[in-house]
């Protein structure tokens, strides 16, 4: 893969890159209208989605940063986007052009006043993994192997302008009204600023890995403040297979269940005990060791869960509350899903919609053990998403629903469920995390 000697950092340069993608999308639509004459509608639409997904992704991967991060987030929404977009955008976890060696050295000189080879005994100038916000290099010092993550230049500085560029696309895609949507976009912007603060990431990584270190079958790298700064973070090199590589292999059900239980316990412990959670559960952040241990290698995105949101959120996971209309409605107001200015039609529609959504998504919490290999469960999720996406009733309604805290909690559960499904994990004990409370 080619390397990048420069990343567009100015607003005009970055907007120009997206405008070029827009022009290509326009050409793709012309091809689509031509294809409709000679091909079936479904086939023509499939070609359009594939072409658009490729052209948009190719532009985003050159930009890196927030725009690419949004693509990565969308790739987890398997029931919202066409498959072509999910497949292409999911490459943002692994397949991104890395920075050139010259740019890597320049970053080191800026923050440490030295080249990387003057700090470490060995430093691999080619990155081993390039993602949306930073890339990872392998290094060695005093016989110890390190993973050194370097943030791309200009990523933090372009967050606000990037989000302004992608905001209209997101609003159209998710039927978000401009009025009242500011808190949602502000939440995303704040989280992206946090993700680009490597001093904060270092502190949180050490804190959560320390508090979860007693959980069985779970391993974390050690972090090194002396080789870290606001744009560079150094940690132990962890050896293992990428999560997605592991799930494609022919593994025993026992091993799949072991990893699944470990992943589930890790997330439940964070949510219920720490009240803060690793809110980026995609395969690129996890490795599987030879001993079938789960290795957590990135703590860039952490969501703290305030108590006034935590309480009603998880109270709605209880079947008896879901099936009590009075309590159910009360919690929907507390979570800002229902609004005092809703029309009777909106009240009825969104009460029914969220009952169906919550009844489905909270099923695992209402059993002692759950089977995440159950295809019927995941098909129901896909069918419900598609059914409501196509409903004409929503047109004209205010779709700005729910507290801003839903954005990253829902993202966490989407990612967690998808990873559990990829593992085909069975017989997962839902409340096992309670055994590990210290």
NORUR-V608841 format. One record per residue. PHI is phi in radians with two decimals (none if undefined). OMEGA is omega in whole degrees, -180 to 180 (NA if undefined). NEAR is the number of other C-alpha atoms within 8 Angstrom. Layout:
PHI;OMEGA;NEAR + PHI;OMEGA;NEAR
//
This chain:
none;-180;3 + -1.18;177;5 + -1.80;180;8 + -1.81;174;9 + -1.56;-177;8 + -2.68;173;6 + -1.99;177;11 + -1.03;-178;8 + -2.00;180;11 + -1.32;-179;7 + -1.04;-179;8 + -1.12;179;6 + -1.08;-177;9 + -1.22;177;12 + -1.11;180;9 + -1.04;179;8 + -1.10;180;10 + -1.25;178;11 + -1.12;176;8 + -1.08;177;9 + -1.09;178;11 + -1.05;178;9 + -1.11;179;8 + -1.13;178;10 + -1.06;177;12 + -1.03;177;8 + -1.12;179;8 + -1.06;179;11 + -1.19;176;9 + -1.08;177;8 + -1.08;-179;9 + -1.08;180;12 + -1.12;176;8 + -1.19;-180;8 + -1.11;-179;9 + -1.11;-180;10 + -1.29;-174;6 + -1.84;-176;6 + -2.21;174;8 + -1.15;-178;7 + -0.98;-178;7 + -1.07;-179;6 + -1.20;179;8 + -1.09;179;12 + -1.14;179;9 + -1.08;179;9 + -1.10;179;9 + -1.04;-179;12 + -1.07;-180;11 + -1.13;180;10 + -1.13;-179;10 + -1.12;-179;11 + -1.05;-180;12 + -1.11;-176;9 + -1.17;179;11 + -1.17;-180;12 + -1.09;-179;12 + -1.05;177;8 + -1.26;-178;12 + -1.14;-176;12 + -1.22;175;12 + -1.30;-180;10 + -1.31;-173;12 + 1.01;174;15 + 1.21;-171;13 + -1.06;-178;14 + -1.06;179;12 + -1.24;179;14 + -1.10;178;12 + -1.08;177;8 + -1.06;179;13 + -1.09;179;14 + -1.10;-179;9 + -1.16;-178;11 + -1.13;179;14 + -1.44;-177;13 + -1.52;-171;10 + -1.12;-177;11 + -1.69;-178;9 + -1.90;-176;8 + -1.62;170;10 + -1.02;-175;9 + -0.95;-178;7 + -1.03;179;10 + -1.23;180;12 + -1.01;-178;14 + -1.12;-177;9 + -1.23;-177;12 + -1.18;179;13 + -1.16;175;12 + -1.12;-180;10 + -1.13;175;15 + -1.39;-173;12 + -2.35;-165;10 + -1.81;-178;8 + -2.32;-180;12 + -1.10;-177;11 + -1.43;174;12 + -1.22;176;13 + -1.25;179;10 + -1.02;-178;8 + -1.09;-179;7 + -1.25;176;10 + -1.11;-180;11 + -1.12;180;10 + -1.07;179;9 + -1.12;179;10 + -1.09;-179;12 + -1.09;-179;10 + -1.12;-173;8 + -1.72;-179;8 + -2.02;-178;7 + 1.25;-179;7 + -2.48;171;9 + -1.32;-178;11 + -1.03;-179;9 + -1.25;176;8 + -1.52;-180;7 + -1.72;-179;7 + -1.82;177;10 + -1.20;177;10 + -2.40;178;8 + -2.57;179;11 + -1.45;-174;8 + -1.20;175;7 + -1.44;-179;8 + -1.28;177;12 + -1.66;179;8 + -2.79;178;9 + -2.10;-178;13 + -2.19;-171;12 + -1.39;-174;14 + -1.95;-179;12 + -2.69;178;10 + -2.31;-173;15 + -1.97;176;12 + -2.11;177;15 + -1.71;180;13 + -2.42;180;13 + -2.46;176;12 + -2.65;180;10 + 0.90;177;5 + 1.39;-179;5 + -1.78;178;7 + -1.58;-179;10 + -2.11;166;12 + -1.86;-177;13 + -2.02;-178;12 + -1.71;-177;11 + -2.05;180;13 + -1.40;179;11 + -1.18;179;12 + -1.08;173;8 + 1.40;-177;8 + -1.10;-177;14 + -1.12;-176;10 + -1.19;-175;7 + -1.79;-177;13 + -1.00;-174;13 + -1.08;-179;8 + -1.22;177;8 + -1.06;-178;11 + -1.17;176;12 + -1.11;180;8 + -1.23;-175;8 + -1.55;-178;9 + -0.98;-179;9 + -1.08;179;8 + -1.14;-179;7 + -1.11;-179;9 + -1.13;179;11 + -1.21;-176;8 + -1.12;-174;7 + -1.93;175;6 + 0.97;-179;7 + -1.59;176;12 + -1.47;-177;10 + -1.10;-178;7 + -1.16;177;5 + 1.47;-178;7 + -1.62;-174;10 + -1.01;-176;8 + -1.13;180;8 + -1.17;-178;9 + -1.20;177;10 + -1.15;178;8 + -1.07;179;10 + -1.12;-180;8 + -1.09;180;11 + -1.06;-180;8 + -1.13;179;9 + -1.16;175;11 + -1.11;177;10 + -1.12;-178;11 + -1.14;-180;10 + -1.69;176;12 + -1.80;-175;10 + -1.24;173;14 + -1.14;177;10 + -1.17;179;8 + -1.06;179;12 + -1.03;-179;11 + -1.09;-179;8 + -1.18;179;10 + -1.05;-180;11 + -1.15;-177;10 + -1.16;-176;8 + -1.22;180;8 + -1.11;177;9 + -1.17;-177;7 + -1.28;-179;7 + -1.90;-174;9 + -1.15;-179;9 + -1.47;180;6 + -1.19;-176;9 + -1.18;172;5 + 1.20;-176;9 + -2.11;-178;12 + -2.32;179;9 + -2.24;173;9 + -1.31;169;10 + -1.50;-178;7 + -1.86;-173;11 + -2.17;-179;9 + -1.00;-178;9 + -1.17;177;4 + -1.99;-178;8 + -2.27;176;12 + -2.78;-174;10 + -1.15;-179;8 + -2.19;179;12 + -2.36;179;12 + -2.34;-177;16 + -2.03;-178;13 + -2.58;175;11 + -1.05;172;11 + -1.36;-180;9 + -1.83;-179;8 + -1.71;178;6 + 3.05;178;9 + -1.58;172;9 + -1.02;-178;11 + -0.92;-176;11 + -1.18;177;8 + -1.19;180;8 + -1.07;-176;10 + -1.21;179;10 + -1.45;-178;6 + -1.49;180;6 + -1.56;-177;5 + -1.70;175;8 + -1.24;178;6 + -1.08;179;8 + -1.07;179;6 + -1.18;179;9 + -1.11;179;12 + -1.15;-179;14 + -1.10;179;9 + -1.15;180;14 + -1.06;179;13 + -1.13;179;11 + -1.10;180;12 + -1.08;-179;9 + -1.12;-180;11 + -1.05;180;13 + -1.01;-178;12 + -1.27;-180;10 + -1.16;179;11 + -1.12;179;12 + -1.10;-175;12 + -1.14;-170;11 + -1.56;-176;7 + -1.79;-178;8 + -1.45;-176;8 + 1.00;170;11 + -2.61;-169;10 + -2.48;172;12 + -1.13;-168;12 + -1.61;-179;11 + -2.36;-175;11 + -1.42;173;10 + -2.01;-171;11 + -0.98;-178;11 + -1.14;-178;10 + -1.70;-176;10 + -2.37;173;13 + -2.13;174;15 + -2.05;-178;14 + -1.37;177;11 + -1.02;-180;6 + -1.51;180;5 + 1.08;172;10 + -1.67;177;11 + -1.59;-179;14 + -1.86;-179;13 + -1.75;-170;12 + -1.98;-179;10 + -2.67;178;7 + -2.09;-176;10 + -1.11;-174;10 + -2.00;178;10 + -2.09;178;11 + -1.92;175;10 + -1.46;-173;7 + -1.88;180;11 + -1.18;-174;7 + -1.10;-178;6 + -1.25;173;6 + -1.75;-178;10 + -0.96;-173;10 + -1.08;-180;8 + -1.15;-179;11 + -1.05;-177;10 + -1.49;173;8 + -1.16;178;8 + -1.30;177;12 + -1.39;-179;13 + -1.50;-176;11 + -1.01;-177;9 + -1.13;177;6 + -1.35;177;12 + -1.04;-174;14 + -1.64;174;7 + -1.90;-173;8 + -0.93;-177;8 + -1.20;180;6 + -1.14;-179;9 + -1.00;-179;12 + -1.14;180;10 + -1.04;180;8 + -1.19;179;11 + -1.10;176;11 + -1.22;-180;10 + -1.08;-179;8 + -1.60;177;12 + 1.11;175;10 + -1.41;171;11 + -1.71;-176;14 + -2.14;-178;7 + -1.18;-180;4 + -1.69;179;4 + -1.19;172;9 + -1.33;177;6 + -0.94;180;6 + -1.13;179;7 + -1.13;178;9 + -1.02;-178;10 + -1.15;-175;8 + -1.12;-175;8 + -1.33;174;10 + -1.11;179;11 + -1.14;-179;8 + -1.03;-176;8 + -1.31;173;8 + -1.12;-179;9 + -1.09;180;8 + -1.09;-175;9 + -1.24;178;11 + -1.03;-178;11 + -1.31;-174;10 + -1.23;-178;8 + -1.67;180;10 + -0.93;180;8 + -0.98;-176;9 + -1.37;-179;9 + -1.85;175;9 + -2.32;177;8 + -1.33;179;8 + -2.27;-180;9 + -2.35;-180;11 + -1.84;-179;10 + -1.44;173;12 + -1.63;-177;10 + -1.22;-178;8 + -1.13;-179;7 + -1.09;180;6 + -1.07;-178;8 + -1.28;176;8 + -1.19;177;8 + -1.08;178;9 + -1.07;-180;11 + -1.09;-178;10 + -1.13;-180;8 + -1.13;178;9 + -1.04;-179;10 + -1.16;-177;10 + -1.10;-179;8 + -1.31;178;7 + -1.13;-176;7 + -1.65;-174;6 + -1.26;179;7 + -1.30;-179;5 + -1.02;-175;6 + -1.30;-179;7 + -1.12;-180;5 + 1.59;178;5 + -1.55;177;7 + -1.42;-176;7 + -1.56;176;8 + -1.30;-172;8 + -2.15;172;8 + 1.65;177;9 + -1.06;177;8 + -1.04;-178;8 + -1.21;177;9 + -1.08;-172;9 + -0.93;-175;8 + -1.53;175;9 + -1.23;178;10 + -1.14;178;8 + -1.04;179;13 + -1.08;-179;12 + -1.20;175;8 + -0.98;-178;10 + -1.14;-179;12 + -1.10;180;11 + -1.07;180;9 + -1.11;179;9 + -1.19;177;11 + -1.11;178;12 + -1.21;177;10 + -1.03;179;8 + -1.31;-173;12 + 0.97;-177;12 + -1.28;-178;17 + -2.06;171;11 + 0.98;-179;8 + -1.43;179;13 + -1.38;-169;9 + -1.17;-175;13 + -1.86;-180;8 + -1.06;-178;8 + -0.98;-177;11 + -1.12;180;7 + -1.23;-173;5 + -1.87;180;8 + -1.17;-177;6 + -1.69;NA;2
//
